[in-house]
Amino acid sequence: MGCSKNLIDSERLLKRISDKGHTFSHNPEIPSGDYVVVNTCGFIADAKEESINLILRLGEMKKRGEIGKIVVMGCLSERYKNEIEELIPEVDIWYGKFDWKHFIDNLPDEGINTSETADYKRELTTPPHHAFIKISEGCNRFCAFCAIPIITGRHKSRAEEEIISEVEELTAKGVKEFNIIAQDLSSYGTDLYGEHRLAHLVDRISRIPGVEWIRLHYAYPADFPEDILDVMASRPNVCAYLDIALQHISDTVLTNMRRHFNKEKTLALIQKIRQKVPGIAIRTTLMVGFPGEGEKEFEELLDFVRETKFERLGAFSYSEEDDTWAAKNLKDEIPETVKRQRLEKLLDLHEKLSLERNKSLIGSRIRVIVDEIEEGTAICRSEHDSPDVDYSISVPLPEQTDESRKIKCGDFIYVEITDALPFELAAELVS
């Protein structure tokens, strides 16, 4: 459940299960097995509810004898284990965000490889041509609304050499695209090396043979390491793409959010990003309904989106999270109906802007990667599209009879855009 950072933890667990000689399936439609492991999300109310509902459904399956033991791990159990352990007695074993490795101790050692698995090794559950790379854990920002530091603790960078070894190993297995993720990319290296090291790390990764695309997720605007823009502009395999969560533009709301950044600095940073990396796709996340957001502040947010024209945008409405600064110090007075209306209005605006942008791409030729082939159609992405969250490009393929020239998943091809929807493009193969 939850984000790609959780997915990596699941992949690391699967590697250890495999090394013990056991078989597994990842996210089956109908769970089965001696153990069913749920990696939970505990970020916002909807995610927590989704995780709990799944656990309860598994509990009913266990009562009917359809599955064996239930194991729960991840962010939800890290935060609420003591509260929910008694409420859901069907769960056999609880782990948190970091102690899940002990699950292996419960399994008999039936594998050939009984040595300890290196920490970063994992069984990829993504298509074999792309992978996520987590370069740090935790966060020191303590935004008013966010429970992540409560769950994951303070920011902790991974050693650069370990990350390089991981990428080298994955490229040797055929991975071409690397999505670099962290709760706060901007702080990478400050704890280990006493300085920002994101640009240095990405530059090193970009020079590894076999690395075709590198994409950056979850930068923080305050203390943003601007030297990463130089790497992005100079290294052809570093995608012109940046995921940077801005949350809002109103100084009133940003102050209440304890973001340590303001409107003037935000606008200046966006201008610098676009100036240094022409053609970049900026993905951001925005929040509506935070305490202090009146109609004036919300209209200011809409104007910001109209003027900035983000290439990719996600949004959600504020929900009060236990033990956060906002929960303790601010009143959540905006009605849920108003929050929903504002969220719909914001997303409708983004959809309109996205359609306009996509239509402007018709006739352009771009390089894309093939993710899937379905009934003679290649489902692709551009460098501006991250797996699972961004747009897809559908490309009808001619009948492929020559096996030596057959287009396969993971191939890079050139296409010409022929049609556009708000969040999807159609294209034809360029010979």
C-alpha positions in Angstrom: 0.0 0.0 0.0 1.1 3.6 -0.4 4.1 5.1 -2.1 7.1 3.8 -4.1 9.2 4.1 -1.0 7.0 1.4 0.5 7.3 -0.7 -2.6 11.1 -0.8 -2.2 10.7 -2.1 1.3 8.4 -4.8 0.0 10.9 -5.7 -2.7 13.7 -6.0 -0.2 11.5 -8.3 1.9 10.7 -10.4 -1.1 14.4 -10.9 -1.8 14.9 -12.3 1.7 11.9 -14.6 1.3 13.3 -15.8 -2.0 16.8 -16.4 -0.5 15.2 -18.6 2.1 13.9 -20.8 -0.7 10.2 -19.8 -0.5 7.9 -18.8 -3.3 5.8 -15.7 -3.4 3.4 -13.7 -5.5 3.2 -9.9 -5.4 -0.2 -8.1 -5.1 -2.4 -11.1 -6.2 -6.0 -10.3 -7.0 -7.1 -13.2 -4.7 -4.5 -13.5 -1.9 -3.4 -17.0 -0.9 -0.5 -18.7 0.9 0.9 -19.7 4.3 1.5 -16.0 5.0 -0.1 -12.9 3.6 2.0 -9.8 4.2 0.5 -6.3 4.0 2.8 -3.3 3.8 0.6 -0.4 5.0 0.5 3.3 4.4 -0.3 5.7 7.2 0.2 9.1 5.5 -3.3 10.5 5.3 -6.8 9.4 6.4 -7.8 7.9 3.1 -4.6 5.8 2.9 -5.0 4.6 6.5 -8.7 3.6 5.8 -7.6 1.7 2.7 -5.0 -0.2 4.6 -7.3 -1.1 7.5 -10.1 -2.2 5.1 -7.7 -4.6 3.3 -6.5 -6.1 6.7 -10.2 -6.6 7.7 -10.9 -8.3 4.4 -8.0 -10.6 4.9 -9.2 -11.3 8.4 -12.5 -12.6 7.0 -10.6 -14.8 4.5 -8.5 -16.2 7.3 -11.7 -17.1 9.3 -12.9 -19.0 6.2 -9.6 -20.9 6.0 -8.7 -19.3 2.6 -5.3 -18.0 3.8 -2.8 -18.7 6.5 -1.2 -16.2 8.8 -1.6 -12.4 8.4 1.5 -10.2 8.8 1.2 -6.4 8.9 4.2 -4.0 8.4 4.8 -0.5 7.3 3.8 3.0 8.2 0.4 2.4 9.7 1.6 -0.3 12.1 4.7 1.8 12.9 2.5 4.6 14.1 -0.6 2.8 15.5 0.5 -0.7 16.4 -0.4 -0.4 20.1 -3.9 1.0 19.3 -5.0 -1.4 16.6 -3.3 -4.6 17.7 -6.2 -5.4 20.1 -8.8 -4.1 17.6 -7.8 -6.6 14.8 -6.9 -9.8 16.6 -6.9 -11.7 13.3 -3.4 -10.3 12.5 -0.8 -12.8 13.7 2.4 -10.7 13.5 2.9 -6.9 13.6 6.0 -5.1 12.4 6.6 -1.4 11.9 8.4 0.5 9.2 11.9 -0.7 10.0 11.9 -4.0 11.9 10.2 -6.1 9.2 13.4 -8.0 8.5 12.7 -10.1 11.6 9.8 -11.7 9.6 12.4 -13.9 8.0 13.3 -15.4 11.4 9.8 -17.0 11.4 10.5 -18.9 8.1 12.4 -22.2 7.8 15.6 -21.9 5.8 14.9 -23.9 2.7 17.1 -22.0 0.3 20.5 -22.6 -1.1 21.6 -19.1 -0.2 21.6 -18.9 3.6 24.0 -16.0 3.8 22.8 -12.6 4.9 21.3 -10.6 2.1 22.9 -7.2 1.4 20.6 -4.5 2.6 19.9 -3.0 -0.8 19.2 -6.2 -2.7 15.6 -6.8 -3.8 13.2 -8.7 -6.1 12.0 -6.1 -8.6 8.2 -6.0 -8.9 8.2 -3.3 -11.5 8.7 -4.1 -15.2 12.3 -5.2 -15.7 13.3 -2.1 -17.5 12.7 0.4 -14.7 13.2 0.6 -11.0 12.9 3.0 -8.0 16.0 3.9 -6.0 15.5 5.2 -2.5 18.4 7.4 -1.5 17.3 8.5 2.0 14.7 7.9 4.6 12.9 10.2 7.0 12.6 14.0 7.0 13.7 16.9 9.2 11.3 19.5 7.8 8.3 19.0 10.2 5.7 20.7 8.1 2.6 21.4 10.2 0.4 18.9 8.4 2.7 16.0 7.8 3.1 12.9 9.9 6.0 11.4 8.0 8.7 12.6 10.4 6.6 11.0 13.2 6.5 7.7 11.4 10.0 7.5 9.8 12.1 9.7 12.0 14.7 12.2 11.0 16.4 12.4 7.6 19.0 9.7 7.0 20.9 9.6 3.7 22.2 6.3 2.3 25.9 6.1 1.5 26.7 7.2 -2.0 28.8 4.1 -2.7 26.0 1.7 -1.7 23.6 3.5 -4.1 26.1 3.3 -6.9 26.5 -0.4 -6.3 22.8 -0.9 -6.4 22.4 1.0 -9.7 25.3 -1.0 -11.2 23.8 -4.3 -10.2 20.4 -3.3 -11.6 21.8 -2.1 -14.9 23.6 -5.5 -15.2 20.1 -7.1 -15.0 18.7 -4.9 -17.7 17.2 -1.9 -15.8 17.4 1.2 -18.0 15.3 3.8 -16.2 15.9 4.9 -12.6 13.4 7.0 -10.6 15.4 8.5 -7.7 13.1 8.9 -4.7 13.2 10.2 -1.1 10.9 12.0 1.3 13.3 15.0 0.8 15.7 14.8 -2.1 17.0 18.3 -1.4 18.6 17.2 1.9 20.5 14.3 0.5 24.0 14.1 1.9 23.8 16.9 4.4 23.8 14.4 7.3 26.5 12.1 6.0 28.8 14.5 4.2 28.0 17.9 5.7 26.9 19.2 2.3 24.3 18.8 -0.4 25.3 15.9 -2.5 22.3 15.3 -4.8 23.9 16.7 -7.8 27.2 14.8 -7.2 25.2 11.5 -6.8 23.0 12.0 -9.9 26.0 12.9 -12.0 27.8 9.7 -10.9 24.7 7.6 -11.6 24.4 9.2 -15.1 27.9 8.0 -16.0 27.1 4.3 -15.3 26.9 2.4 -18.6 23.4 1.2 -19.3 21.6 4.1 -17.4 19.3 5.6 -20.0 17.0 7.7 -17.9 17.2 9.2 -14.4 14.2 11.0 -13.0 13.9 12.9 -9.7 11.1 12.7 -7.2 10.1 14.7 -4.1 12.4 17.6 -3.8 11.8 20.3 -1.2 11.8 23.9 -2.2 13.6 25.4 0.8 17.4 24.8 0.6 16.9 23.4 -2.9 20.3 22.3 -4.3 20.4 24.4 -7.5 23.5 22.6 -8.8 21.2 19.7 -9.7 19.9 21.9 -12.5 23.3 22.1 -14.1 23.6 18.3 -14.0 20.1 18.0 -15.5 21.0 20.4 -18.3 24.3 18.9 -19.1 23.7 15.1 -18.8 21.4 13.8 -21.6 20.2 10.8 -19.6 19.0 12.9 -16.7 15.4 13.6 -17.6 14.1 17.1 -17.8 11.7 16.4 -15.0 11.4 17.5 -11.4 8.9 16.5 -8.8 8.8 19.2 -6.2 5.9 19.5 -3.8 5.0 23.2 -3.3 1.7 22.6 -1.4 0.4 26.3 -1.8 1.4 29.8 -2.9 -0.4 32.0 -0.4 2.1 33.4 2.2 -0.7 33.1 4.9 -1.2 29.4 4.2 2.6 28.6 3.7 3.3 30.2 7.1 0.6 28.2 8.8 2.0 25.1 7.1 5.4 25.9 8.5 7.0 25.4 5.1 9.8 27.9 5.6 9.3 29.3 2.1 7.2 32.0 0.7 5.5 33.1 -2.5 8.3 35.3 -3.7 10.9 32.6 -3.3 8.6 30.0 -4.9 8.2 32.1 -8.0 11.9 32.9 -8.2 12.8 29.2 -7.9 10.4 28.1 -10.6 11.7 30.8 -12.9 15.3 29.6 -12.3 14.4 26.0 -12.9 12.7 26.7 -16.2 15.6 29.1 -17.2 18.3 26.6 -16.5 16.5 23.5 -17.9 14.5 24.6 -20.9 11.6 22.3 -21.7 11.5 20.8 -18.2 8.4 19.1 -16.9 7.6 20.2 -13.3 5.4 18.0 -11.2 4.0 19.4 -8.0 1.6 18.5 -5.3 -0.9 21.1 -3.9 -3.2 21.1 -0.9 -6.5 22.8 -0.5 -8.5 23.4 2.7 -5.6 23.9 5.1 -6.4 26.2 8.1 -6.1 29.8 7.0 -7.1 29.2 3.4 -10.1 31.5 2.7 -11.6 32.3 -0.6 -8.9 34.9 -1.3 -6.1 32.5 -0.6 -7.7 29.8 -2.7 -8.2 32.1 -5.7 -4.5 33.0 -5.3 -3.7 29.3 -5.6 -5.8 29.0 -8.8 -4.1 32.1 -10.3 -0.7 30.5 -9.5 -1.7 27.3 -11.3 -3.0 29.3 -14.3 0.2 31.3 -14.6 2.7 28.5 -13.9 1.0 25.8 -16.0 2.6 22.9 -14.3 3.2 20.0 -16.7 2.1 17.5 -14.0 0.1 18.1 -10.9 -1.4 16.2 -8.0 -3.7 17.6 -5.3 -5.5 16.6 -2.2 -7.6 18.2 0.5 -6.3 18.7 4.1 -7.1 16.1 6.7 -6.0 16.6 10.3 -3.4 14.0 11.2 -2.8 12.9 14.8 0.1 14.5 16.7 1.1 16.9 13.9 1.7 20.5 14.7 -1.4 21.6 12.9 -3.6 19.1 14.8 -2.3 20.5 18.1 -2.3 24.2 17.2 -4.7 25.0 14.4 -8.5 24.5 14.1 -9.7 22.5 11.1 -12.6 24.8 10.5 -13.1 24.5 6.7 -16.1 22.2 6.0 -15.4 19.0 4.1 -17.9 20.1 1.4 -15.9 23.3 0.8 -12.7 21.3 0.7 -14.1 18.9 -1.9 -15.4 21.8 -4.0 -12.0 23.5 -4.0 -10.2 20.3 -4.9 -12.6 19.7 -7.8 -12.1 23.2 -9.0 -8.3 23.0 -8.8 -8.2 19.6 -10.6 -10.7 20.8 -13.3 -8.4 23.8 -14.0 -5.4 21.5 -14.2 -7.3 19.2 -16.6 -8.1 22.1 -18.9 -4.5 23.3 -18.9 -3.2 19.8 -19.5 -5.5 19.3 -22.5 -4.2 22.6 -24.0 -0.6 21.6 -23.4 -1.1 18.2 -24.9 -2.8 19.5 -28.0 0.2 21.8 -28.5 2.3 18.6 -28.8 0.5 17.2 -31.8 2.9 16.9 -34.6 6.0 16.8 -32.4 8.4 13.9 -32.4 9.7 12.5 -29.2 11.6 9.5 -27.7 9.6 7.2 -25.5 10.1 3.9 -23.6 7.7 1.0 -24.2 6.1 -0.2 -20.9 3.5 -2.7 -22.3 2.3 -4.1 -25.5 -1.5 -4.8 -25.6 -3.2 -6.2 -28.7 -0.8 -4.6 -31.1 -0.5 -1.3 -29.3 2.6 -0.1 -27.4 1.8 1.7 -24.1 4.7 4.2 -23.7 6.0 7.1 -21.6 8.2 10.1 -22.4 11.0 11.4 -20.2 8.3 13.7 -18.8 6.3 10.8 -17.5 7.1 8.8 -14.4 5.7 5.3 -14.0 2.2 4.9 -12.4 1.6 8.7 -11.8 2.0 10.4 -15.1 0.7 10.2 -18.7 0.8 7.3 -21.1 1.2 7.4 -24.9 -0.6 4.8 -27.1 1.2 3.8 -30.2 -0.3 1.3 -32.7 2.3 -1.1 -34.0 2.5 -2.5 -37.5 2.4 -6.3 -37.7 5.7 -7.5 -36.3 6.9 -10.7 -38.1 10.6 -10.2 -38.0 11.6 -11.3 -34.5 15.1 -9.7 -34.7 13.4 -6.3 -35.2 10.4 -6.8 -33.1 9.6 -3.9 -30.6 9.6 -5.2 -27.0 8.9 -3.8 -23.6 11.8 -1.7 -22.4 12.7 -0.6 -25.9 13.2 3.1 -26.7 11.4 4.2 -29.9 10.6 7.5 -31.6 7.0 8.5 -32.2 5.0 11.4 -33.6 2.1 12.7 -31.5 -1.2 12.5 -33.4 -3.9 13.1 -30.8 -4.4 14.3 -27.3 -6.6 13.9 -24.2 -6.0 15.7 -20.9 -3.9 12.9 -19.4 -3.1 10.6 -22.4 -1.6 11.0 -25.8 -1.8 9.0 -29.1 1.1 8.7 -31.4 2.4 6.8 -34.4 5.7 5.1 -34.9 8.4 7.1 -36.7 10.3 4.8 -39.1 
